[in-house]
Amino acid sequence: MLKYVISIRTRNGQKVDGLLISSHDIAGAEVKVKQMYRNCEILSCEFKQQENKHLETATIEDILTLISK
């Protein structure tokens, strides 16, 4: 699933930034937000890049540092 960062304005006028919603597409993310915050106004919706930590490579120095701790 993809992650989206959404900013909304609630029905009371408060601004909520940084809602992180998982969905297959942007429309699904907006539906989920509308279910949680009824009568809200969606101000922005941005795709969040996922960090893939498994692809990071370790050097010999990194491994030796971990072992010596």
WOPE-V549527 format. One record per residue. N is the residue number from 1. RES is the residue in one letter. SS is DSSP state (H for helix, E for strand, L for the rest). Layout:
{{N & RES & SS} {N & RES & SS}}
This chain:
{{1 & M & L} {2 & L & E} {3 & K & E} {4 & Y & E} {5 & V & E} {6 & I & E} {7 & S & E} {8 & I & E} {9 & R & E} {10 & T & L} {11 & R & L} {12 & N & L} {13 & G & L} {14 & Q & L} {15 & K & E} {16 & V & E} {17 & D & E} {18 & G & E} {19 & L & E} {20 & L & E} {21 & I & E} {22 & S & E} {23 & S & E} {24 & H & L} {25 & D & L} {26 & I & H} {27 & A & H} {28 & G & H} {29 & A & H} {30 & E & H} {31 & V & H} {32 & K & H} {33 & V & H} {34 & K & H} {35 & Q & H} {36 & M & H} {37 & Y & L} {38 & R & L} {39 & N & L} {40 & C & L} {41 & E & E} {42 & I & E} {43 & L & E} {44 & S & E} {45 & C & E} {46 & E & E} {47 & F & E} {48 & K & E} {49 & Q & L} {50 & Q & L} {51 & E & L} {52 & N & L} {53 & K & H} {54 & H & H} {55 & L & H} {56 & E & L} {57 & T & L} {58 & A & L} {59 & T & L} {60 & I & H} {61 & E & H} {62 & D & H} {63 & I & H} {64 & L & H} {65 & T & H} {66 & L & H} {67 & I & H} {68 & S & H} {69 & K & L}}
